[in-house]
Amino acid sequence: MSQIAVTIDGKTYRMACAEGEEEHLLGLGAGLDARVSQLRGSFGEIGDLRLMVMAALMVADELDEAKGKLAAAHAEITELQEREAQAAGGARAGDARLTEHLLGVSEIVERIAAKLESGRR
């Protein structure tokens, strides 16, 4: 387990993370620090806890929006897969009808050929 130091709003927090996750966690901390700084610039001194809660709510809102988009994308994928399956079924049915039609045409051609052969003799 690795140890890192994340600085948010000028305060350093030591944290443990899995090996290889250090840069990711530092990036998340930097993103949260940027949000808190933005909020502090917009609202001034309103208290550290309140700033953290507001930043957390902003992140939660983005996460909720991303989850909604992901659910919509999954629904669209499912719908497209169902359409593809229906189209494939329709294509198979069309292939079967075409095969039957060609067999019928083949029989007609064979009968005509047989008549032509019998007419030559």
mmCIF file of the C-alpha atoms, coordinates in Angstrom:
data_MODEL
# 
_entry.id   MODEL 
# 
loop_
_atom_site.group_PDB 
_atom_site.id 
_atom_site.type_symbol 
_atom_site.label_atom_id 
_atom_site.label_alt_id 
_atom_site.label_comp_id 
_atom_site.label_asym_id 
_atom_site.label_entity_id 
_atom_site.label_seq_id 
_atom_site.pdbx_PDB_ins_code 
_atom_site.Cartn_x 
_atom_site.Cartn_y 
_atom_site.Cartn_z 
_atom_site.occupancy 
_atom_site.B_iso_or_equiv 
_atom_site.pdbx_formal_charge 
_atom_site.auth_seq_id 
_atom_site.auth_comp_id 
_atom_site.auth_asym_id 
_atom_site.auth_atom_id 
_atom_site.pdbx_PDB_model_num 
ATOM 1   C CA . MET A 1 1   ? 0.000   0.000   0.000   1.00 0.00 ? 1   MET A CA 1 
ATOM 2   C CA . SER A 1 2   ? 1.322   3.436   -0.961  1.00 0.00 ? 2   SER A CA 1 
ATOM 3   C CA . GLN A 1 3   ? 1.069   6.689   0.931   1.00 0.00 ? 3   GLN A CA 1 
ATOM 4   C CA . ILE A 1 4   ? 0.450   10.013  -0.796  1.00 0.00 ? 4   ILE A CA 1 
ATOM 5   C CA . ALA A 1 5   ? -0.204  13.601  0.240   1.00 0.00 ? 5   ALA A CA 1 
ATOM 6   C CA . VAL A 1 6   ? -3.170  15.362  -1.365  1.00 0.00 ? 6   VAL A CA 1 
ATOM 7   C CA . THR A 1 7   ? -3.498  19.119  -0.960  1.00 0.00 ? 7   THR A CA 1 
ATOM 8   C CA . ILE A 1 8   ? -6.984  20.583  -1.032  1.00 0.00 ? 8   ILE A CA 1 
ATOM 9   C CA . ASP A 1 9   ? -7.652  24.231  -0.238  1.00 0.00 ? 9   ASP A CA 1 
ATOM 10  C CA . GLY A 1 10  ? -4.139  24.641  1.143   1.00 0.00 ? 10  GLY A CA 1 
ATOM 11  C CA . LYS A 1 11  ? -4.448  21.722  3.554   1.00 0.00 ? 11  LYS A CA 1 
ATOM 12  C CA . THR A 1 12  ? -2.475  18.531  3.130   1.00 0.00 ? 12  THR A CA 1 
ATOM 13  C CA . TYR A 1 13  ? -4.109  15.171  3.703   1.00 0.00 ? 13  TYR A CA 1 
ATOM 14  C CA . ARG A 1 14  ? -2.070  11.976  3.876   1.00 0.00 ? 14  ARG A CA 1 
ATOM 15  C CA . MET A 1 15  ? -3.809  9.022   2.304   1.00 0.00 ? 15  MET A CA 1 
ATOM 16  C CA . ALA A 1 16  ? -3.162  5.402   1.564   1.00 0.00 ? 16  ALA A CA 1 
ATOM 17  C CA . CYS A 1 17  ? -3.883  3.924   -1.835  1.00 0.00 ? 17  CYS A CA 1 
ATOM 18  C CA . ALA A 1 18  ? -3.186  0.787   -3.806  1.00 0.00 ? 18  ALA A CA 1 
ATOM 19  C CA . GLU A 1 19  ? 0.120   0.488   -5.647  1.00 0.00 ? 19  GLU A CA 1 
ATOM 20  C CA . GLY A 1 20  ? -0.111  2.202   -9.023  1.00 0.00 ? 20  GLY A CA 1 
ATOM 21  C CA . GLU A 1 21  ? -3.083  4.389   -8.042  1.00 0.00 ? 21  GLU A CA 1 
ATOM 22  C CA . GLU A 1 22  ? -0.993  7.292   -6.753  1.00 0.00 ? 22  GLU A CA 1 
ATOM 23  C CA . GLU A 1 23  ? -1.215  9.507   -9.860  1.00 0.00 ? 23  GLU A CA 1 
ATOM 24  C CA . HIS A 1 24  ? -4.931  8.873   -10.235 1.00 0.00 ? 24  HIS A CA 1 
ATOM 25  C CA . LEU A 1 25  ? -5.664  9.834   -6.632  1.00 0.00 ? 25  LEU A CA 1 
ATOM 26  C CA . LEU A 1 26  ? -3.416  12.908  -6.896  1.00 0.00 ? 26  LEU A CA 1 
ATOM 27  C CA . GLY A 1 27  ? -5.348  13.937  -10.012 1.00 0.00 ? 27  GLY A CA 1 
ATOM 28  C CA . LEU A 1 28  ? -8.674  13.523  -8.223  1.00 0.00 ? 28  LEU A CA 1 
ATOM 29  C CA . GLY A 1 29  ? -7.356  15.622  -5.333  1.00 0.00 ? 29  GLY A CA 1 
ATOM 30  C CA . ALA A 1 30  ? -6.201  18.322  -7.749  1.00 0.00 ? 30  ALA A CA 1 
ATOM 31  C CA . GLY A 1 31  ? -9.629  18.364  -9.364  1.00 0.00 ? 31  GLY A CA 1 
ATOM 32  C CA . LEU A 1 32  ? -11.346 18.738  -6.011  1.00 0.00 ? 32  LEU A CA 1 
ATOM 33  C CA . ASP A 1 33  ? -8.872  21.471  -5.026  1.00 0.00 ? 33  ASP A CA 1 
ATOM 34  C CA . ALA A 1 34  ? -9.717  23.344  -8.234  1.00 0.00 ? 34  ALA A CA 1 
ATOM 35  C CA . ARG A 1 35  ? -13.435 23.119  -7.467  1.00 0.00 ? 35  ARG A CA 1 
ATOM 36  C CA . VAL A 1 36  ? -12.969 24.349  -3.913  1.00 0.00 ? 36  VAL A CA 1 
ATOM 37  C CA . SER A 1 37  ? -10.815 27.227  -5.177  1.00 0.00 ? 37  SER A CA 1 
ATOM 38  C CA . GLN A 1 38  ? -13.475 28.110  -7.751  1.00 0.00 ? 38  GLN A CA 1 
ATOM 39  C CA . LEU A 1 39  ? -16.173 28.066  -5.083  1.00 0.00 ? 39  LEU A CA 1 
ATOM 40  C CA . ARG A 1 40  ? -14.052 30.122  -2.696  1.00 0.00 ? 40  ARG A CA 1 
ATOM 41  C CA . GLY A 1 41  ? -13.538 32.655  -5.501  1.00 0.00 ? 41  GLY A CA 1 
ATOM 42  C CA . SER A 1 42  ? -17.292 32.799  -6.130  1.00 0.00 ? 42  SER A CA 1 
ATOM 43  C CA . PHE A 1 43  ? -18.540 32.826  -2.541  1.00 0.00 ? 43  PHE A CA 1 
ATOM 44  C CA . GLY A 1 44  ? -15.600 34.122  -0.508  1.00 0.00 ? 44  GLY A CA 1 
ATOM 45  C CA . GLU A 1 45  ? -15.022 32.893  3.024   1.00 0.00 ? 45  GLU A CA 1 
ATOM 46  C CA . ILE A 1 46  ? -18.027 30.716  3.815   1.00 0.00 ? 46  ILE A CA 1 
ATOM 47  C CA . GLY A 1 47  ? -16.285 28.050  5.847   1.00 0.00 ? 47  GLY A CA 1 
ATOM 48  C CA . ASP A 1 48  ? -14.167 25.072  4.922   1.00 0.00 ? 48  ASP A CA 1 
ATOM 49  C CA . LEU A 1 49  ? -16.801 22.466  5.643   1.00 0.00 ? 49  LEU A CA 1 
ATOM 50  C CA . ARG A 1 50  ? -19.423 24.262  3.590   1.00 0.00 ? 50  ARG A CA 1 
ATOM 51  C CA . LEU A 1 51  ? -16.994 24.608  0.671   1.00 0.00 ? 51  LEU A CA 1 
ATOM 52  C CA . MET A 1 52  ? -16.188 20.894  0.824   1.00 0.00 ? 52  MET A CA 1 
ATOM 53  C CA . VAL A 1 53  ? -19.878 19.987  0.928   1.00 0.00 ? 53  VAL A CA 1 
ATOM 54  C CA . MET A 1 54  ? -20.613 22.245  -2.042  1.00 0.00 ? 54  MET A CA 1 
ATOM 55  C CA . ALA A 1 55  ? -17.692 20.741  -4.005  1.00 0.00 ? 55  ALA A CA 1 
ATOM 56  C CA . ALA A 1 56  ? -18.843 17.230  -3.103  1.00 0.00 ? 56  ALA A CA 1 
ATOM 57  C CA . LEU A 1 57  ? -22.358 18.056  -4.298  1.00 0.00 ? 57  LEU A CA 1 
ATOM 58  C CA . MET A 1 58  ? -20.958 19.345  -7.598  1.00 0.00 ? 58  MET A CA 1 
ATOM 59  C CA . VAL A 1 59  ? -19.046 16.086  -8.062  1.00 0.00 ? 59  VAL A CA 1 
ATOM 60  C CA . ALA A 1 60  ? -22.104 14.047  -7.056  1.00 0.00 ? 60  ALA A CA 1 
ATOM 61  C CA . ASP A 1 61  ? -24.213 15.976  -9.587  1.00 0.00 ? 61  ASP A CA 1 
ATOM 62  C CA . GLU A 1 62  ? -21.718 15.244  -12.371 1.00 0.00 ? 62  GLU A CA 1 
ATOM 63  C CA . LEU A 1 63  ? -21.603 11.582  -11.352 1.00 0.00 ? 63  LEU A CA 1 
ATOM 64  C CA . ASP A 1 64  ? -25.405 11.382  -11.385 1.00 0.00 ? 64  ASP A CA 1 
ATOM 65  C CA . GLU A 1 65  ? -25.505 12.961  -14.848 1.00 0.00 ? 65  GLU A CA 1 
ATOM 66  C CA . ALA A 1 66  ? -22.835 10.545  -16.100 1.00 0.00 ? 66  ALA A CA 1 
ATOM 67  C CA . LYS A 1 67  ? -24.794 7.591   -14.687 1.00 0.00 ? 67  LYS A CA 1 
ATOM 68  C CA . GLY A 1 68  ? -27.899 8.810   -16.511 1.00 0.00 ? 68  GLY A CA 1 
ATOM 69  C CA . LYS A 1 69  ? -25.999 9.098   -19.783 1.00 0.00 ? 69  LYS A CA 1 
ATOM 70  C CA . LEU A 1 70  ? -24.499 5.648   -19.261 1.00 0.00 ? 70  LEU A CA 1 
ATOM 71  C CA . ALA A 1 71  ? -27.940 4.140   -18.602 1.00 0.00 ? 71  ALA A CA 1 
ATOM 72  C CA . ALA A 1 72  ? -29.299 5.832   -21.739 1.00 0.00 ? 72  ALA A CA 1 
ATOM 73  C CA . ALA A 1 73  ? -26.361 4.503   -23.770 1.00 0.00 ? 73  ALA A CA 1 
ATOM 74  C CA . HIS A 1 74  ? -26.944 0.975   -22.433 1.00 0.00 ? 74  HIS A CA 1 
ATOM 75  C CA . ALA A 1 75  ? -30.637 1.232   -23.322 1.00 0.00 ? 75  ALA A CA 1 
ATOM 76  C CA . GLU A 1 76  ? -29.754 2.405   -26.830 1.00 0.00 ? 76  GLU A CA 1 
ATOM 77  C CA . ILE A 1 77  ? -27.275 -0.453  -27.250 1.00 0.00 ? 77  ILE A CA 1 
ATOM 78  C CA . THR A 1 78  ? -29.916 -2.952  -26.136 1.00 0.00 ? 78  THR A CA 1 
ATOM 79  C CA . GLU A 1 79  ? -32.444 -1.470  -28.569 1.00 0.00 ? 79  GLU A CA 1 
ATOM 80  C CA . LEU A 1 80  ? -29.932 -1.605  -31.426 1.00 0.00 ? 80  LEU A CA 1 
ATOM 81  C CA . GLN A 1 81  ? -29.066 -5.219  -30.592 1.00 0.00 ? 81  GLN A CA 1 
ATOM 82  C CA . GLU A 1 82  ? -32.769 -6.119  -30.640 1.00 0.00 ? 82  GLU A CA 1 
ATOM 83  C CA . ARG A 1 83  ? -33.219 -4.376  -33.991 1.00 0.00 ? 83  ARG A CA 1 
ATOM 84  C CA . GLU A 1 84  ? -30.176 -6.176  -35.359 1.00 0.00 ? 84  GLU A CA 1 
ATOM 85  C CA . ALA A 1 85  ? -31.584 -9.517  -34.207 1.00 0.00 ? 85  ALA A CA 1 
ATOM 86  C CA . GLN A 1 86  ? -34.943 -8.723  -35.828 1.00 0.00 ? 86  GLN A CA 1 
ATOM 87  C CA . ALA A 1 87  ? -33.222 -7.662  -39.041 1.00 0.00 ? 87  ALA A CA 1 
ATOM 88  C CA . ALA A 1 88  ? -31.165 -10.852 -39.061 1.00 0.00 ? 88  ALA A CA 1 
ATOM 89  C CA . GLY A 1 89  ? -34.348 -12.882 -38.552 1.00 0.00 ? 89  GLY A CA 1 
ATOM 90  C CA . GLY A 1 90  ? -36.021 -10.977 -41.379 1.00 0.00 ? 90  GLY A CA 1 
ATOM 91  C CA . ALA A 1 91  ? -33.017 -11.573 -43.597 1.00 0.00 ? 91  ALA A CA 1 
ATOM 92  C CA . ARG A 1 92  ? -33.106 -15.302 -42.855 1.00 0.00 ? 92  ARG A CA 1 
ATOM 93  C CA . ALA A 1 93  ? -36.813 -15.388 -43.690 1.00 0.00 ? 93  ALA A CA 1 
ATOM 94  C CA . GLY A 1 94  ? -36.123 -13.432 -46.887 1.00 0.00 ? 94  GLY A CA 1 
ATOM 95  C CA . ASP A 1 95  ? -33.345 -15.860 -47.781 1.00 0.00 ? 95  ASP A CA 1 
ATOM 96  C CA . ALA A 1 96  ? -35.697 -18.792 -47.278 1.00 0.00 ? 96  ALA A CA 1 
ATOM 97  C CA . ARG A 1 97  ? -38.351 -17.180 -49.511 1.00 0.00 ? 97  ARG A CA 1 
ATOM 98  C CA . LEU A 1 98  ? -35.739 -16.423 -52.157 1.00 0.00 ? 98  LEU A CA 1 
ATOM 99  C CA . THR A 1 99  ? -34.504 -20.014 -52.025 1.00 0.00 ? 99  THR A CA 1 
ATOM 100 C CA . GLU A 1 100 ? -38.060 -21.321 -52.472 1.00 0.00 ? 100 GLU A CA 1 
ATOM 101 C CA . HIS A 1 101 ? -38.632 -18.941 -55.369 1.00 0.00 ? 101 HIS A CA 1 
ATOM 102 C CA . LEU A 1 102 ? -35.405 -19.955 -57.078 1.00 0.00 ? 102 LEU A CA 1 
ATOM 103 C CA . LEU A 1 103 ? -36.285 -23.644 -56.651 1.00 0.00 ? 103 LEU A CA 1 
ATOM 104 C CA . GLY A 1 104 ? -39.641 -22.936 -58.285 1.00 0.00 ? 104 GLY A CA 1 
ATOM 105 C CA . VAL A 1 105 ? -37.957 -21.085 -61.160 1.00 0.00 ? 105 VAL A CA 1 
ATOM 106 C CA . SER A 1 106 ? -35.473 -23.948 -61.501 1.00 0.00 ? 106 SER A CA 1 
ATOM 107 C CA . GLU A 1 107 ? -38.312 -26.463 -61.808 1.00 0.00 ? 107 GLU A CA 1 
ATOM 108 C CA . ILE A 1 108 ? -39.960 -24.337 -64.501 1.00 0.00 ? 108 ILE A CA 1 
ATOM 109 C CA . VAL A 1 109 ? -36.689 -24.065 -66.432 1.00 0.00 ? 109 VAL A CA 1 
ATOM 110 C CA . GLU A 1 110 ? -36.194 -27.834 -66.173 1.00 0.00 ? 110 GLU A CA 1 
ATOM 111 C CA . ARG A 1 111 ? -39.716 -28.463 -67.535 1.00 0.00 ? 111 ARG A CA 1 
ATOM 112 C CA . ILE A 1 112 ? -39.124 -26.062 -70.417 1.00 0.00 ? 112 ILE A CA 1 
ATOM 113 C CA . ALA A 1 113 ? -35.778 -27.737 -71.144 1.00 0.00 ? 113 ALA A CA 1 
ATOM 114 C CA . ALA A 1 114 ? -37.448 -31.152 -71.067 1.00 0.00 ? 114 ALA A CA 1 
ATOM 115 C CA . LYS A 1 115 ? -40.132 -29.989 -73.528 1.00 0.00 ? 115 LYS A CA 1 
ATOM 116 C CA . LEU A 1 116 ? -37.504 -28.543 -75.821 1.00 0.00 ? 116 LEU A CA 1 
ATOM 117 C CA . GLU A 1 117 ? -35.575 -31.818 -75.686 1.00 0.00 ? 117 GLU A CA 1 
ATOM 118 C CA . SER A 1 118 ? -38.668 -33.888 -76.429 1.00 0.00 ? 118 SER A CA 1 
ATOM 119 C CA . GLY A 1 119 ? -39.554 -31.552 -79.322 1.00 0.00 ? 119 GLY A CA 1 
ATOM 120 C CA . ARG A 1 120 ? -36.159 -32.095 -80.973 1.00 0.00 ? 120 ARG A CA 1 
ATOM 121 C CA . ARG A 1 121 ? -36.555 -35.852 -81.142 1.00 0.00 ? 121 ARG A CA 1 
# 
